Amino acid sequence: MKMILVWASLLIVTIAVQAVLLPLIFTQGAKPDIILIIVVACGLLAGREHAIGVGFMAGLLQDFASGNIFGLNTLSKMAIGYVAGLAERKVFKESVVLPVLAIILATFFNGVIIQALLFLLGYKVEVMSMLKAQMLASLGYNILFCIPVHRLIYRLTFGDRSQF
């Protein structure tokens, strides 16, 4: 029960920071998706079941906070958490390269999933402008934030046994 409260608190604080503080700092439209980084780190460190749950709650909170089409972030974060969780038993968890490579792939697939869902809902999708305007800048920011967030999730997951 204690861990559920810790994870819920982490997600709520992260949503608040991402929805209120980051738009003030990153004014050009593109900003880091710390929620995505948490979901990927959770998948790599704790497995797919845990990552799907965290992805669902994080995506749901992100959908509520963003005011965009409800369910886009929930579906994309759950899918990315599942895929990241598939690698949990096959990777060296203390690797520094792993979170960087995983967040590069996750940022790309998050954009693709959201754009595909928007297209399926009948919205006009401009793939090239989305790549130039948001995805590349967000990718840079996500890479910058992925190592500290990955270390935080590692310590949260493994506690005092952490080597990181």
C-alpha positions as CSV (number, residue, x, y, z in Angstrom):
1,M,0.0,0.0,0.0
2,K,2.9,2.3,0.8
3,M,4.4,1.9,-2.7
4,I,1.1,2.7,-4.3
5,L,1.0,6.0,-2.4
6,V,4.6,6.7,-3.4
7,W,3.9,6.1,-7.1
8,A,0.6,8.1,-7.0
9,S,2.4,11.0,-5.3
10,L,5.2,10.8,-7.8
11,L,2.8,10.9,-10.8
12,I,0.7,13.7,-9.3
13,V,3.7,15.9,-8.6
14,T,5.2,15.1,-12.1
15,I,1.9,16.0,-13.8
16,A,1.7,19.2,-11.8
17,V,5.3,20.2,-12.8
18,Q,4.7,19.1,-16.4
19,A,1.4,21.0,-16.8
20,V,2.2,24.1,-14.9
21,L,6.0,24.7,-14.6
22,L,7.4,23.3,-17.8
23,P,5.3,25.5,-20.2
24,L,6.8,28.5,-18.4
25,I,10.3,27.3,-18.9
26,F,10.0,25.8,-22.4
27,T,8.1,28.5,-24.3
28,Q,8.7,27.3,-27.9
29,G,6.0,24.6,-27.7
30,A,8.3,21.5,-27.3
31,K,9.0,20.4,-23.8
32,P,10.2,17.2,-22.1
33,D,7.6,14.5,-21.4
34,I,8.7,13.4,-18.0
35,I,5.7,11.2,-17.7
36,L,6.9,9.2,-20.7
37,I,10.3,8.9,-19.1
38,I,8.8,7.5,-15.9
39,V,6.7,5.0,-17.8
40,V,9.7,3.8,-19.8
41,A,11.9,3.5,-16.7
42,C,9.2,1.7,-14.9
43,G,8.9,-0.8,-17.7
44,L,12.6,-1.4,-18.0
45,L,13.1,-1.8,-14.2
46,A,9.8,-3.2,-12.9
47,G,8.3,-5.2,-15.8
48,R,5.3,-4.9,-18.1
49,E,2.5,-5.4,-15.5
50,H,3.8,-2.6,-13.3
51,A,4.5,-0.3,-16.3
52,I,1.0,-0.8,-17.8
53,G,-0.5,0.2,-14.5
54,V,1.8,3.2,-14.2
55,G,1.2,4.1,-17.9
56,F,-2.5,3.9,-17.4
57,M,-2.5,6.2,-14.4
58,A,0.0,8.6,-15.8
59,G,-1.7,8.8,-19.1
60,L,-5.1,9.3,-17.5
61,L,-3.7,12.1,-15.3
62,Q,-2.0,13.6,-18.4
63,D,-5.2,13.5,-20.3
64,F,-7.1,15.3,-17.5
65,A,-4.3,17.9,-17.2
66,S,-3.9,18.6,-20.9
67,G,-7.5,19.1,-21.9
68,N,-6.8,17.5,-25.3
69,I,-8.7,14.5,-26.7
70,F,-9.3,12.2,-23.8
71,G,-7.6,8.8,-24.1
72,L,-4.7,9.7,-26.4
73,N,-2.0,9.8,-23.7
74,T,-3.6,6.9,-21.8
75,L,-3.4,4.6,-24.8
76,S,0.0,5.7,-25.8
77,K,1.6,5.5,-22.3
78,M,0.1,2.0,-21.7
79,A,1.4,0.7,-25.0
80,I,4.8,2.1,-24.5
81,G,4.9,0.8,-20.9
82,Y,4.0,-2.7,-22.2
83,V,6.7,-2.7,-24.8
84,A,9.3,-1.3,-22.4
85,G,8.3,-3.9,-19.9
86,L,9.0,-6.7,-22.4
87,A,12.7,-5.9,-22.1
88,E,12.8,-5.9,-18.3
89,R,14.3,-9.4,-18.0
90,K,16.6,-9.1,-21.0
91,V,18.6,-6.0,-20.1
92,F,21.2,-4.9,-17.6
93,K,19.3,-2.5,-15.4
94,E,22.3,-0.4,-14.3
95,S,23.3,0.5,-17.8
96,V,23.4,4.2,-18.6
97,V,23.0,3.7,-22.3
98,L,19.8,1.7,-21.9
99,P,17.5,4.5,-20.8
100,V,18.8,6.8,-23.5
101,L,18.2,4.3,-26.3
102,A,14.8,3.4,-24.8
103,I,13.7,7.0,-24.5
104,I,14.7,7.7,-28.1
105,L,12.5,4.8,-29.3
106,A,9.7,5.7,-26.9
107,T,9.6,9.3,-27.9
108,F,9.3,8.4,-31.5
109,F,6.6,5.8,-30.9
110,N,4.7,8.0,-28.6
111,G,4.5,10.6,-31.4
112,V,3.6,8.0,-33.9
113,I,0.8,6.5,-31.7
114,I,-0.7,9.8,-31.0
115,Q,-0.6,10.9,-34.6
116,A,-2.1,7.6,-35.8
117,L,-4.9,7.9,-33.2
118,L,-5.6,11.5,-34.3
119,F,-5.7,10.3,-38.0
120,L,-8.1,7.5,-37.1
121,L,-10.3,10.0,-35.4
122,G,-10.5,12.1,-38.5
123,Y,-8.1,14.9,-37.8
124,K,-5.7,16.3,-40.3
125,V,-2.2,15.0,-39.5
126,E,1.0,16.9,-40.6
127,V,3.7,14.3,-40.0
128,M,6.7,16.4,-41.2
129,S,5.8,19.5,-39.4
130,M,5.2,17.5,-36.2
131,L,8.6,15.9,-36.6
132,K,10.3,19.3,-37.1
133,A,8.4,21.4,-34.7
134,Q,8.0,19.1,-31.7
135,M,9.4,15.6,-31.8
136,L,13.0,16.5,-32.4
137,A,13.1,19.1,-29.7
138,S,11.2,16.9,-27.3
139,L,13.6,14.1,-28.0
140,G,16.5,16.3,-27.0
141,Y,14.8,17.3,-23.8
142,N,13.8,13.7,-23.0
143,I,17.4,12.5,-23.5
144,L,18.6,15.2,-21.2
145,F,16.1,14.2,-18.4
146,C,16.1,10.4,-18.9
147,I,19.2,9.5,-16.8
148,P,18.2,11.4,-13.6
149,V,14.6,10.1,-13.9
150,H,15.8,6.6,-14.6
151,R,18.0,6.7,-11.5
152,L,15.1,8.0,-9.4
153,I,12.8,5.2,-10.6
154,Y,15.7,2.7,-10.0
155,R,16.0,3.8,-6.4
156,L,12.2,3.8,-6.0
157,T,12.0,0.3,-7.4
158,F,15.0,-1.4,-5.7
159,G,15.4,0.8,-2.6
160,D,18.5,0.3,-0.5
161,R,19.8,-2.5,-2.7
162,S,20.5,0.0,-5.5
163,Q,23.9,0.1,-7.1
164,F,23.1,3.1,-9.3
